[in-house]
Amino acid sequence: MNTKLKCLLLDDELPGLTYLKMLCEQIPELEVVKAFNNPNVFLSEIPELDFDLCILDIEMPMISGIEVANLLQGKLIIFATAYKEFALEAFELDAVDYLQKPIKKERLQMAVQKALKRSQQEIPTKKFVQLQADKGKTLLYFDKITYIKSASIDSRDKEVLLEDNSILILKNISFEKLMEFLPTADFCRINKHEVIKLSKVQFFSADQINTTIAQKGKNLILTLGNTYKKDFLSKVKV
């Protein structure tokens, strides 16, 4: 799960914007993507920017921060203003927080933690991915996967063992790409040619993993490669 929020800043007063940017850069959970002192420039550029959170002033020429926030559907908002009277409007917009200037680092940190918590709650859990298989497009459901290995005929393809013991052949896909799709807490690559669902691990040692996956009357035993050992141990650590 991502622990950093990509953030945009908007304040028409340059000294206030500079100070806010300085504070934000001291907070590890924030990544300041860009700072704006003109709301029109801000609105013209946001379609091209990747961000999670916007910290913005309210009293600005041309357009207010409340109006800007109304245009940022689905984004987290923290208001930073010298005025108390807009607080009700701000919270009616479901703003994360309402900070009064001069802003203190500790108070901004609290607001960022609220934003981070909300962002993690709102991340939808994807249950499947669409990939190319040997028989056409397939929906690969994560909860159905037990084990993945390089295909015996062509290592560019991958064999996916499913819960019902059927095998699905994924065409021309790397393990690096597969791991981008799989839930990181549930799956681990254990060597150059294999990925295991962690719930299928029964025992493990320094270089071997005994699984609960039955094949030919025996439980599958896999090799734990040195390159992947640190990641595996961090995921199974209690």
N, C-alpha and C positions, 0 to 999 in steps of 0.2 A: 504494500500500500504506500502510496506517495505521501511523504511527511512534509513536503514543501508546497506552499501555495504560490502560484504565479500571480503577481499583483501589478495592477495599474494604479497610478496616482494622478489625481486631478485637483488642482487648486490654482485659481487665477492669480494669486499673489505669489510672486517668485520667491521671496524670502521664506514664506510659510511652506512652499513646496520643497525648497531646498532642505529645510529643517526636517520635514516629514520624511523625505527620501533618506536623509542621514539616519534617522531613527529606525526606519524599516530595514536598512542595510545592517543594522546591529542585531536584528532578530533572525536567528537561524532558520526558522520555519517559513520565512518569506524570501521570494525571489522577485526583485523589482524588474519587471519587463520593460516598462517605460513610464516616464513622468511627463505630464502635460500641464501647461498653464493656460491653455485655450480650449474651452469645451467644444468648439466647432471642429478644431483639428482633431481632438480626441474622438468625436463621433465619426469623423470621416475615416479614421484609421482603425477603429475597433473591429471591423469585419475581417481584417487581415491579421489580427493579433490573437495569440493563444494565451488566455488568462483565466484564473479562477475567481479572483477577488478584485474589487475596486475600492480604494479609499478615496473619498471625494468630499470636497467642500460643498456647501449648500448655496451660500450667497455669492453668485457670480454674474457677470454681465452676460447678456444675450439669452442665457438659459440657466435655470437653477439646477442645483445638484439633485433635487427631488425629481425634476423632469428627466434628467439624465438617467437616474436610477430606474425610472419607469421604462426606459428603452433597453435596459440591460437584463432582459428576461433570462432567468436561470443562473445568473451570476450572483456571487456573494457580495454584499455591500456593507461597508463601514463608513459612516458619515463622520467627518471631522470639521467642526464649525465653532465659531465664537459665540453662537447664539443658542439659547435654550428653547426658543419658541417653536422650533421645527421638530422637536423630539417626537411628538405624537404622529405627525405625518410620516416620519422616518420609520417608526415601528409598525405603522399601518402597511408599509411596503415590505415588512418582514426583514428589515435590516438586521444584520448581525449585532451591531452595536452603534452607539452614538457617543462620540468623543467630543469634549469641549476643549477648545484651545485656551491656553497653551497646552499642548499634549505632552504628557510624561511617558517616558519609555515603558515604565511598569504598567501603565494603564493601556497603552497600545499592545503590549505583550498579552494582556488578558483578553483583549478583543480578538487578537490573532488566534489565540487558543480556542476561543468560541467558534471562529470561522473554520478552523481546522477540524474541530469536532463535528461541526455540521456538514462539512464537505465529505467526511468519511461516512457519515450516516446516509448521505444522499447518493453515494456511489452505487449504482445498480450492480448486482451480482449477475454476470453473464453466465448462462448455463451451457452454452454450446458455441461452436464455431463452424462456419461453412468452409469446407475444403474440397479440393479435387481428389477423388478416389479413382481406382481403376475402372469402375463402372459408371462414373459420372460424378456430379456434385453430391456431397453428403453433408449431413448435419451431424457433427461429432459432439455428442453430449459428454461433458467432463465426468459426470458421475457414473458413466458406463465403462470408462477406461480403467484397465488394471495395469497395463504394461505396454511399452512401445519399444521396438527395436528396429535396427536397419534391416531392410528387406534382403533376403538371401540372394535373390536374382539380381537386383540392382540396388546398391546401397543408397542411391539418391531417393529411393522410395522408402516408406516406413510401414512396418507391420504393427497394427494396433490390436492388441488382445482385449476383447470386451468381456464384460461380466458374464455373458451367456456362453463364453468360450469360443465365440465366432471371431474371425480375424478380418480386419478391414485394412486394405492396402491404400495408403495415401501416396499420391504421385508427386515425385520431384519436389520434396520439401525438406529443408534442413532441420536439424534438431534446434538450432538457434531460433529459427522462425517458429517452430512448434512451441518452444518454451515461452515465447511472447504471448501465446494464446492461453496456455494452461494456467490455472490458478497456482501461483507460486507457493502457497502454503500447503498445497495438496500433492504436488508432483516434484520430483527431483531427478535431474540427470545424474547418473552414477558412473558412467564411463563414456567412451567415445560412441558407443553403439546402442545404449539403452537408457530408458527413462522409466522410473517406477512410481506408482501411486504410493504414497507414504503409508497409507492405511493397510497396505498389503505386506509391509515389513513385519516379520515375526521376530527374528534375532539378527544381530549384526556384530561383526568383529572389525578389526583394522582393515581388512581387505575383502570381506565377504558379507553378503546379505542373504539371509534365509527368508523366503517369502511364504505367504499362505496361498500362492497361486499353484494349483495342482496341474501338472502336465505329465502324462504317461504314468499315472499312479504315484508320482512323487512330487514333493513341493519344489518349486523352482529355486535354484540357488544362483545368485548373481555375483559378479565381481565388482568391488568398489574401487574405482581408480583413484590414484593419488591426487590428480588434478581436481577431482570433484568431491573429495573427502570433506574438505572444510565446509562446503555448502550443505552437504548431506548432514553432517554432525550438527550444524547450526539449526537445521530444520527439525531434527528429532530430539533436540535438547529439551529436557523437561524444565 
